[in-house]
């Protein structure tokens, strides 16, 4: 590979890394929004006399996101694992917001 090819690759690598960092920041912002909505959901569940834990809903979320991962051409199992963590974050936020 020529020096020009190496510098082109290095520049493209830097651009890719910058884009990955922007996406990572966006993911964090979206997770913060999701947690905030989880807290709002807790208030609505309390008002409706519903329990915080809703295993049926949680399973539906995981099934939906797994299908979305497959449709996007992403391996579903890692996405399933990530979303169980996200659902857990939301549940924790809901439990913390309880009076």
Buried (B, 14 or more C-beta within 10 A) or exposed (E): EEEEEEEEEEEEEEEEEEEEEEEEEEEEEEBEEBBEEBBEBBEEBBEEEEEBEBEEEBEEBBEEBBEEBEEEEEEBEEBBEEBBEBBEBBBEBBEEBEE
